[in-house]
């Protein structure tokens, strides 16, 4: 199994690109925004979960939360790649 470092090295053609401070800050900003969205989604789900009693509804809520987090993370990955490609 390859490490994340090895995979990144492969994708970059053998040499990792150095990111400018501006790109690093933009990526950090994107990561902070994504983490805030994830936190908000978790808090919302926790509040809804507290009022639920039906196990099926609880499972649906949990599955929805997992899907929402996955979507946010995938969006973040695409945005980070776009910044790196600039």
C-alpha positions in Angstrom: 0.0 0.0 0.0 1.4 3.4 -1.0 1.6 6.3 1.4 0.0 9.6 0.7 3.4 11.0 0.0 4.2 8.4 -2.6 0.8 9.0 -4.3 1.3 12.7 -4.3 4.8 12.2 -5.8 3.3 10.0 -8.5 0.6 12.5 -9.4 3.1 15.4 -9.6 5.4 13.5 -12.0 8.1 12.9 -9.5 8.6 16.3 -8.0 6.3 18.0 -5.7 5.5 21.6 -6.6 6.3 24.3 -4.1 3.2 26.3 -3.4 3.4 30.1 -3.0 2.5 31.6 0.3 -0.7 33.0 -1.4 -1.7 29.5 -2.5 -1.0 28.0 0.9 -3.2 30.7 2.5 -6.0 30.1 0.0 -5.9 26.4 0.7 -5.9 27.0 4.4 -8.9 29.3 4.0 -10.7 26.6 2.0 -10.0 24.0 4.7 -11.2 26.3 7.5 -14.4 27.0 5.6 -15.0 23.3 5.0 -14.4 22.5 8.6 -16.9 25.1 9.6 -19.5 23.6 7.3 -18.9 20.2 8.7 -19.2 21.4 12.2 -22.4 23.2 11.4 -23.8 20.1 9.8 -22.9 18.0 12.8 -24.5 20.5 15.2 -27.7 20.6 13.2 -27.8 16.8 13.1 -27.2 16.5 16.8 -30.1 18.9 17.5 -32.4 16.9 15.2 -31.2 13.6 16.6 -32.1 14.7 20.2 -35.8 15.1 19.2 -36.0 11.8 17.2 -37.2 8.4 18.6 -37.8 6.4 15.4 -34.7 4.2 14.7 -35.3 4.5 10.9 -35.4 8.3 11.0 -32.2 8.2 13.1 -30.5 6.0 10.6 -31.6 8.2 7.7 -30.3 11.3 9.6 -26.9 9.7 10.3 -26.6 8.5 6.7 -27.5 12.0 5.4 -24.8 13.5 7.7 -22.2 11.1 6.4 -23.2 12.0 2.8 -23.1 15.7 3.5 -19.7 15.5 5.1 -18.4 13.4 2.1 -19.8 16.0 -0.3 -18.1 18.8 1.6 -14.8 17.0 1.6 -15.0 16.1 -2.1 -15.8 19.8 -2.9 -12.8 20.8 -0.8 -10.5 18.4 -2.7 -11.7 19.8 -6.0 -11.2 23.4 -4.9 -7.7 22.7 -3.5 -6.7 21.0 -6.8 -7.9 24.1 -8.7 -5.8 26.4 -6.5 -2.8 24.2 -7.0 -3.3 24.2 -10.8 -3.4 28.0 -11.0 
